[in-house]
Amino acid sequence: MTLHFSNTKVKVFVAQTMLIGYHCFMQEVQNSTDTNDFLKSLGFPSVRIHHSFNHFDFSRDSRRMLVIGPMGSGKTEYSSRVWRDSLVALKKSQKIADLTSTRGSDRRKVFFIRSMLDKNRFPDYPDDALAYRGGYERCGNNIAHISDSFELENILKENKDIGTWIIDEASFYDERLVYVVRNASQEKGLNFIFPTLILNFRKDIFNSTARLMLETATDVFPLTAYCEHKDCIEDSFYTYRYYTIEGKECPSLYFDPLIVIGGDREKLGSLEPNYCTRCDSHHYLPGKEYTFFTLKPLGETAAAGNVAPLKKELQALKNSIEKSVLYKHLHERYDNNPEARINLNSLLVDFISEKALIYLFSEQNLITEDLLLKLIEDLDLNRRYMEKTLADNRRPINLDQRLLL
C-alpha cells in the first residue's frame, strides 16, 4: 500500500498514527459488508482480499520512500526485494531503459548505503552484502558505508548513472542528509528508499532526522512484526532495548543513551544492549517519569549554578543505588504489580550514573562540557564507557586528554 501526502503536518501525524491504526484499518476494509456482498454477487465465497505485493515500479521517478517498522519487521528484506527486482528489470530492452531513466540515471540500477555505525552488525557476511535477518544479496561495487551527508554527496556525484538509492537506517545520519536527498530526487529524478526506524526504543520519534524524513517523504510503507515475547504473538510496532545480566532480562531505562549500537547476537553484560520487537504490553520502559520529574530538573538546577543536588543523585546511582531517588521511584511504582516487577531489573545494569549524565549533556544540553568533565573526575565515572557512548551520539570528547588539562 502506498500513501501519498502533501501537507507536512498531516504527514507527520499520519505516519505516527498509522503504526498503530494501519492493521486495524485494513482488517475493517477486508471484512467489510460491501466486499462480501460483492463477492457473493459474483458467485464467489466470502474470503478476505488482500492488497497484492507488487514488484518495484522503476518507471516512477523522484520518490522518497520510507519503509518503517520495528527491528525484525523486514525493512531491509524489503530492500533486498528491490535489489532482486532490479536484476530482472535490467535485462529488459532499450524501450524499458528509456522509461526508467532521467538525465542519464537509470532507476533500475540500485546502490545500497549502510551507516558506518552499523558496519559490524553482520560480521559473518561478505563485505559487499546487503544483509538482513535470514539472508543477504551481494551488491559488488554498488555498496558503501558512510558516516554523514557529505560522504553521501560524494558517492552521488561519483555514480551519476545510478537512479535508485537504498539508504539503510537513515535516522543515524545528520539532518542535512534529508535535504541532500530531497534536492537530488527533485532535480535529477532519483529514487531513494529508506528502510529505517522512525520510533526509537523510547517509542518517540527517533530524532530530528527522522522527523524531517517524515516531512519530505512521498511514500510510506509501514511494516509490523510479531512481538518477540515468548508468550505473545500480537503485532508489534516498537523496538525494545534490554540488557542481559546474570540471565535476567533488564529493560533499559528511559534515559539510556539514544544511540547504542547492538548487533543481532545476544549480548551479555552492561556494555551493549540487546534489541527485539515488542507489543505495547511487553515493551517495558522504566524511568520515564523519573527522567522528567527528577533527572531533568536536577540538570536544570545544575545549569543554574547549583550542582550539589545533581551530584548527590549521581553519587547514589553509582555507589549506593538504594539511596537514589530512582530506586525509590521504581519500587513505589512496581513493587505491588507482579507483572511489571521486571522493570526493577533495570537497576541491575551498570553505568546508570554515566547514562544519566550523558542524557543531560548530549540530549538535553543542560550540562556544559566543563561541568561534564568535573563530574566525571569527581565521581570517578567510567571514562571508556562515556567516551565511546558520547562518540556514538555525535558528541565526541577525548576524556583522557581533556581531563589532563
Number of C-alpha atoms within 10 A of each C-alpha: 10 9 14 10 18 11 10 14 11 12 22 19 12 17 23 16 11 15 21 16 12 15 14 10 11 13 12 10 14 16 14 12 11 11 16 17 14 12 15 13 10 8 9 11 11 14 12 14 12 10 9 7 7 7 11 16 14 22 15 14 22 22 20 26 22 26 24 25 25 29 24 22 23 19 25 25 20 16 26 21 13 20 24 14 17 20 13 10 19 16 11 11 9 10 8 16 19 12 14 23 23 19 12 14 19 26 30 28 20 24 24 22 20 19 19 15 18 16 14 14 16 18 9 7 16 14 17 17 17 26 20 20 13 6 11 17 18 16 18 13 9 17 20 20 19 19 14 17 18 14 13 19 14 10 16 18 10 10 12 14 19 21 28 28 23 24 24 23 22 25 27 24 21 17 19 13 21 23 14 15 25 21 14 16 19 14 12 18 24 28 25 26 23 25 24 22 24 27 22 19 26 22 16 11 18 19 17 13 20 24 19 18 24 28 20 22 24 19 19 23 19 23 21 24 21 17 26 18 15 6 8 14 13 16 19 28 26 30 23 26 26 25 26 21 17 10 9 14 17 24 26 26 27 21 24 20 20 20 17 17 15 18 16 14 10 12 17 15 15 16 14 16 21 23 22 20 25 26 22 13 12 18 23 23 19 26 24 14 13 20 19 12 11 17 24 19 16 23 25 18 16 19 15 11 9 13 17 12 14 22 19 14 21 25 20 19 23 17 12 12 19 13 14 17 16 22 19 13 15 19 15 11 15 16 14 10 11 8 10 15 15 17 22 19 19 26 19 19 18 16 18 22 21 24 21 23 27 25 23 21 19 20 15 13 14 22 22 14 14 11 15 16 17 13 19 19 14 11 16 12 19 13 16 12 13 21 17 15 23 22 13 17 16 13 14 14 15 14 15 11 8 11 12 6 5
